[in-house]
Amino acid sequence: MRERIIRAIAGTLVLVSILLAVYVNIYWLLLTAFVGLNLLQSSITKWCLMDDILRKVFKVDS
């Protein structure tokens, strides 16, 4: 369940940052880059900060 939540959060952040880049300021694309880098880092290290946040702060299990 946490993996689905993490994917939903990442997808939402990417879409929102693209909309903000189009309508507000191009520098919002840095958020898209940050999300992409976090996804890449997570695939390499098998560690995800959002997973820790969901587990420890919001008590979301599996």
N, CA, C and O atoms as a printed pandas DataFrame, in Angstrom:
     atom_number atom_name residue_name chain_id  residue_number  x_coord  y_coord  z_coord
0              1         N          MET        A               1    0.815   -1.196    0.000
1              2        CA          MET        A               1    0.000    0.000    0.000
2              3         C          MET        A               1    0.863    1.267    0.000
3              4         O          MET        A               1    0.533    2.243   -0.673
4              5         N          ARG        A               2    1.980    1.250    0.763
5              6        CA          ARG        A               2    2.854    2.425    0.792
6              7         C          ARG        A               2    3.426    2.722   -0.580
7              8         O          ARG        A               2    3.567    3.886   -0.956
8              9         N          GLU        A               3    3.758    1.681   -1.330
9             10        CA          GLU        A               3    4.324    1.910   -2.665
10            11         C          GLU        A               3    3.339    2.632   -3.572
11            12         O          GLU        A               3    3.723    3.514   -4.340
12            13         N          ARG        A               4    2.064    2.255   -3.481
13            14        CA          ARG        A               4    1.045    2.929   -4.293
14            15         C          ARG        A               4    0.899    4.386   -3.881
15            16         O          ARG        A               4    0.733    5.260   -4.732
16            17         N          ILE        A               5    0.961    4.652   -2.585
17            18        CA          ILE        A               5    0.864    6.030   -2.091
18            19         C          ILE        A               5    2.061    6.838   -2.569
19            20         O          ILE        A               5    1.911    7.980   -3.003
20            21         N          ILE        A               6    3.248    6.245   -2.491
21            22        CA          ILE        A               6    4.467    6.937   -2.924
22            23         C          ILE        A               6    4.391    7.262   -4.408
23            24         O          ILE        A               6    4.744    8.369   -4.814
24            25         N          ARG        A               7    3.939    6.318   -5.220
25            26        CA          ARG        A               7    3.792    6.578   -6.658
26            27         C          ARG        A               7    2.771    7.677   -6.922
27            28         O          ARG        A               7    2.970    8.514   -7.802
28            29         N          ALA        A               8    1.677    7.676   -6.162
29            30        CA          ALA        A               8    0.647    8.708   -6.333
30            31         C          ALA        A               8    1.196   10.082   -5.959
31            32         O          ALA        A               8    0.940   11.068   -6.651
32            33         N          ILE        A               9    1.945   10.145   -4.872
33            34        CA          ILE        A               9    2.533   11.421   -4.450
34            35         C          ILE        A               9    3.531   11.917   -5.489
35            36         O          ILE        A               9    3.511   13.092   -5.854
36            37         N          ALA        A              10    4.404   11.030   -5.968
37            38        CA          ALA        A              10    5.408   11.420   -6.965
38            39         C          ALA        A              10    4.736   11.902   -8.249
39            40         O          ALA        A              10    5.121   12.930   -8.807
40            41         N          GLY        A              11    3.745   11.169   -8.712
41            42        CA          GLY        A              11    3.040   11.571   -9.932
42            43         C          GLY        A              11    2.329   12.897   -9.772
43            44         O          GLY        A              11    2.345   13.727  -10.681
44            45         N          THR        A              12    1.709   13.101   -8.632
45            46        CA          THR        A              12    1.012   14.358   -8.369
46            47         C          THR        A              12    1.990   15.523   -8.328
47            48         O          THR        A              12    1.719   16.582   -8.893
48            49         N          LEU        A              13    3.130   15.333   -7.663
49            50        CA          LEU        A              13    4.126   16.400   -7.596
50            51         C          LEU        A              13    4.667   16.758   -8.981
51            52         O          LEU        A              13    4.882   17.933   -9.280
52            53         N          VAL        A              14    4.885   15.755   -9.819
53            54        CA          VAL        A              14    5.377   16.022  -11.169
54            55         C          VAL        A              14    4.345   16.813  -11.972
55            56         O          VAL        A              14    4.685   17.809  -12.612
56            57         N          LEU        A              15    3.094   16.374  -11.939
57            58        CA          LEU        A              15    2.057   17.075  -12.700
58            59         C          LEU        A              15    1.826   18.491  -12.189
59            60         O          LEU        A              15    1.678   19.423  -12.979
60            61         N          VAL        A              16    1.795   18.653  -10.873
61            62        CA          VAL        A              16    1.586   19.991  -10.303
62            63         C          VAL        A              16    2.759   20.908  -10.644
63            64         O          VAL        A              16    2.554   22.077  -10.973
64            65         N          SER        A              17    3.975   20.393  -10.567
65            66        CA          SER        A              17    5.131   21.238  -10.861
66            67         C          SER        A              17    5.168   21.633  -12.343
67            68         O          SER        A              17    5.602   22.736  -12.673
68            69         N          ILE        A              18    4.723   20.757  -13.228
69            70        CA          ILE        A              18    4.658   21.117  -14.646
70            71         C          ILE        A              18    3.625   22.219  -14.867
71            72         O          ILE        A              18    3.882   23.177  -15.596
72            73         N          LEU        A              19    2.468   22.085  -14.241
73            74        CA          LEU        A              19    1.453   23.136  -14.361
74            75         C          LEU        A              19    1.963   24.464  -13.795
75            76         O          LEU        A              19    1.751   25.518  -14.393
76            77         N          LEU        A              20    2.624   24.409  -12.659
77            78        CA          LEU        A              20    3.180   25.631  -12.078
78            79         C          LEU        A              20    4.264   26.236  -12.968
79            80         O          LEU        A              20    4.378   27.458  -13.064
80            81         N          ALA        A              21    5.052   25.391  -13.613
81            82        CA          ALA        A              21    6.095   25.892  -14.516
82            83         C          ALA        A              21    5.473   26.590  -15.722
83            84         O          ALA        A              21    5.999   27.595  -16.200
84            85         N          VAL        A              22    4.363   26.061  -16.210
85            86        CA          VAL        A              22    3.713   26.661  -17.377
86            87         C          VAL        A              22    3.027   27.973  -17.002
87            88         O          VAL        A              22    3.129   28.957  -17.735
88            89         N          TYR        A              23    2.335   27.995  -15.875
89            90        CA          TYR        A              23    1.493   29.139  -15.544
90            91         C          TYR        A              23    2.105   30.134  -14.549
91            92         O          TYR        A              23    1.629   31.266  -14.454
92            93         N          VAL        A              24    3.138   29.744  -13.816
93            94        CA          VAL        A              24    3.682   30.644  -12.800
94            95         C          VAL        A              24    5.129   31.016  -13.117
95            96         O          VAL        A              24    5.435   32.173  -13.407
96            97         N          ASN        A              25    6.021   30.010  -13.058
97            98        CA          ASN        A              25    7.445   30.288  -13.238
98            99         C          ASN        A              25    8.138   29.004  -13.677
99           100         O          ASN        A              25    7.874   27.930  -13.136
100          101         N          ILE        A              26    9.010   29.121  -14.647
101          102        CA          ILE        A              26    9.706   27.962  -15.222
102          103         C          ILE        A              26   10.553   27.220  -14.184
103          104         O          ILE        A              26   10.846   26.037  -14.355
104          105         N          TYR        A              27   10.943   27.906  -13.119
105          106        CA          TYR        A              27   11.801   27.290  -12.108
106          107         C          TYR        A              27   11.087   26.205  -11.299
107          108         O          TYR        A              27   11.732   25.472  -10.550
108          109         N          TRP        A              28    9.774   26.095  -11.440
109          110        CA          TRP        A              28    9.056   24.997  -10.793
110          111         C          TRP        A              28    9.473   23.649  -11.366
111          112         O          TRP        A              28    9.214   22.612  -10.755
112          113         N          LEU        A              29   10.111   23.651  -12.523
113          114        CA          LEU        A              29   10.614   22.387  -13.089
114          115         C          LEU        A              29   11.725   21.790  -12.229
115          116         O          LEU        A              29   12.042   20.608  -12.358
116          117         N          LEU        A              30   12.314   22.598  -11.357
117          118        CA          LEU        A              30   13.297   22.056  -10.420
118          119         C          LEU        A              30   12.654   21.039   -9.481
119          120         O          LEU        A              30   13.304   20.079   -9.068
120          121         N          LEU        A              31   11.394   21.241   -9.145
121          122        CA          LEU        A              31   10.681   20.265   -8.326
122          123         C          LEU        A              31   10.536   18.948   -9.083
123          124         O          LEU        A              31   10.692   17.874   -8.502
124          125         N          THR        A              32   10.239   19.032  -10.369
125          126        CA          THR        A              32   10.156   17.822  -11.198
126          127         C          THR        A              32   11.500   17.095  -11.213
127          128         O          THR        A              32   11.553   15.871  -11.091
128          129         N          ALA        A              33   12.576   17.852  -11.362
129          130        CA          ALA        A              33   13.915   17.252  -11.359
130          131         C          ALA        A              33   14.215   16.610  -10.009
131          132         O          ALA        A              33   14.797   15.526   -9.951
132          133         N          PHE        A              34   13.822   17.271   -8.930
133          134        CA          PHE        A              34   14.049   16.727   -7.586
134          135         C          PHE        A              34   13.308   15.407   -7.394
135          136         O          PHE        A              34   13.869   14.450   -6.858
136          137         N          VAL        A              35   12.066   15.354   -7.825
137          138        CA          VAL        A              35   11.284   14.108   -7.717
138          139         C          VAL        A              35   11.937   13.012   -8.550
139          140         O          VAL        A              35   12.062   11.876   -8.094
140          141         N          GLY        A              36   12.352   13.345   -9.760
141          142        CA          GLY        A              36   13.011   12.364  -10.617
142          143         C          GLY        A              36   14.304   11.844  -10.016
143          144         O          GLY        A              36   14.584   10.647  -10.077
144          145         N          LEU        A              37   15.094   12.739   -9.435
145          146        CA          LEU        A              37   16.341   12.315   -8.795
146          147         C          LEU        A              37   16.071   11.422   -7.589
147          148         O          LEU        A              37   16.793   10.454   -7.353
148          149         N          ASN        A              38   15.031   11.749   -6.828
149          150        CA          ASN        A              38   14.676   10.902   -5.691
150          151         C          ASN        A              38   14.237    9.517   -6.146
151          152         O          ASN        A              38   14.583    8.520   -5.512
152          153         N          LEU        A              39   13.485    9.446   -7.231
153          154        CA          LEU        A              39   13.070    8.143   -7.756
154          155         C          LEU        A              39   14.281    7.337   -8.211
155          156         O          LEU        A              39   14.367    6.137   -7.950
156          157         N          LEU        A              40   15.211    7.995   -8.889
157          158        CA          LEU        A              40   16.429    7.313   -9.341
158          159         C          LEU        A              40   17.264    6.847   -8.149
159          160         O          LEU        A              40   17.724    5.705   -8.124
160          161         N          GLN        A              41   17.462    7.720   -7.168
161          162        CA          GLN        A              41   18.221    7.361   -5.973
162          163         C          GLN        A              41   17.563    6.194   -5.246
163          164         O          GLN        A              41   18.250    5.288   -4.774
164          165         N          SER        A              42   16.252    6.211   -5.155
165          166        CA          SER        A              42   15.526    5.140   -4.482
166          167         C          SER        A              42   15.703    3.805   -5.200
167          168         O          SER        A              42   15.818    2.761   -4.557
168          169         N          SER        A              43   15.724    3.840   -6.525
169          170        CA          SER        A              43   15.895    2.586   -7.270
170          171         C          SER        A              43   17.299    2.016   -7.107
171          172         O          SER        A              43   17.489    0.803   -7.191
172          173         N          ILE        A              44   18.274    2.873   -6.878
173          174        CA          ILE        A              44   19.661    2.420   -6.731
174          175         C          ILE        A              44   19.938    1.951   -5.304
175          176         O          ILE        A              44   20.538    0.896   -5.098
176          177         N          THR        A              45   19.499    2.740   -4.319
177          178        CA          THR        A              45   19.841    2.447   -2.934
178          179         C          THR        A              45   18.792    1.628   -2.195
179          180         O          THR        A              45   19.053    1.118   -1.106
180          181         N          LYS        A              46   17.611    1.502   -2.780
181          182        CA          LYS        A              46   16.482    0.796   -2.154
182          183         C          LYS        A              46   16.061    1.460   -0.836
183          184         O          LYS        A              46   15.541    0.801    0.064
184          185         N          TRP        A              47   16.296    2.779   -0.741
185          186        CA          TRP        A              47   15.865    3.563    0.412
186          187         C          TRP        A              47   15.076    4.766   -0.082
187          188         O          TRP        A              47   15.494    5.453   -1.014
188          189         N          CYS        A              48   13.935    5.017    0.546
189          190        CA          CYS        A              48   13.072    6.107    0.126
190          191         C          CYS        A              48   12.642    6.904    1.357
191          192         O          CYS        A              48   12.069    6.354    2.297
192          193         N          LEU        A              49   12.925    8.193    1.338
193          194        CA          LEU        A              49   12.562    9.051    2.454
194          195         C          LEU        A              49   11.046    9.088    2.644
195          196         O          LEU        A              49   10.569    9.058    3.779
196          197         N          MET        A              50   10.289    9.151    1.558
197          198        CA          MET        A              50    8.828    9.197    1.676
198          199         C          MET        A              50    8.301    7.924    2.329
199          200         O          MET        A              50    7.321    7.978    3.072
200          201         N          ASP        A              51    8.921    6.800    2.072
201          202        CA          ASP        A              51    8.521    5.552    2.719
202          203         C          ASP        A              51    8.711    5.654    4.231
203          204         O          ASP        A              51    7.839    5.252    5.002
204          205         N          ASP        A              52    9.848    6.189    4.646
205          206        CA          ASP        A              52   10.099    6.384    6.082
206          207         C          ASP        A              52    9.090    7.348    6.696
207          208         O          ASP        A              52    8.600    7.113    7.801
208          209         N          ILE        A              53    8.779    8.430    5.988
209          210        CA          ILE        A              53    7.810    9.409    6.488
210          211         C          ILE        A              53    6.435    8.775    6.638
211          212         O          ILE        A              53    5.775    8.966    7.659
212          213         N          LEU        A              54    5.996    8.026    5.636
213          214        CA          LEU        A              54    4.683    7.388    5.713
214          215         C          LEU        A              54    4.620    6.372    6.849
215          216         O          LEU        A              54    3.607    6.260    7.539
216          217         N          ARG        A              55    5.710    5.636    7.036
217          218        CA          ARG        A              55    5.735    4.597    8.063
218          219         C          ARG        A              55    5.820    5.183    9.472
219          220         O          ARG        A              55    5.089    4.757   10.366
220          221         N          LYS        A              56    6.704    6.154    9.672
221          222        CA          LYS        A              56    6.961    6.670   11.017
222          223         C          LYS        A              56    6.001    7.785   11.443
223          224         O          LYS        A              56    5.554    7.817   12.589
224          225         N          VAL        A              57    5.689    8.687   10.530
225          226        CA          VAL        A              57    4.870    9.836   10.892
226          227         C          VAL        A              57    3.386    9.531   10.769
227          228         O          VAL        A              57    2.599    9.855   11.658
228          229         N          PHE        A              58    3.007    8.898    9.646
229          230        CA          PHE        A              58    1.587    8.650    9.379
230          231         C          PHE        A              58    1.145    7.234    9.721
231          232         O          PHE        A              58   -0.027    6.891    9.564
232          233         N          LYS        A              59    2.081    6.409   10.187
233          234        CA          LYS        A              59    1.779    5.034   10.622
234          235         C          LYS        A              59    1.072    4.204    9.541
235          236         O          LYS        A              59    0.154    3.440    9.842
236          237         N          VAL        A              60    1.504    4.358    8.286
237          238        CA          VAL        A              60    0.943    3.586    7.187
238          239         C          VAL        A              60    1.705    2.270    7.103
239          240         O          VAL        A              60    2.922    2.267    6.918
240          241         N          ASP        A              61    0.999    1.160    7.236
241          242        CA          ASP        A              61    1.634   -0.153    7.153
242          243         C          ASP        A              61    1.546   -0.697    5.748
243          244         O          ASP        A              61    0.650   -0.350    4.979
244          245         N          SER        A              62    2.488   -1.553    5.430
245          246        CA          SER        A              62    2.590   -2.228    4.130
246          247         C          SER        A              62    1.664   -1.615    3.161
247          248         O          SER        A              62    1.603   -2.044    2.008
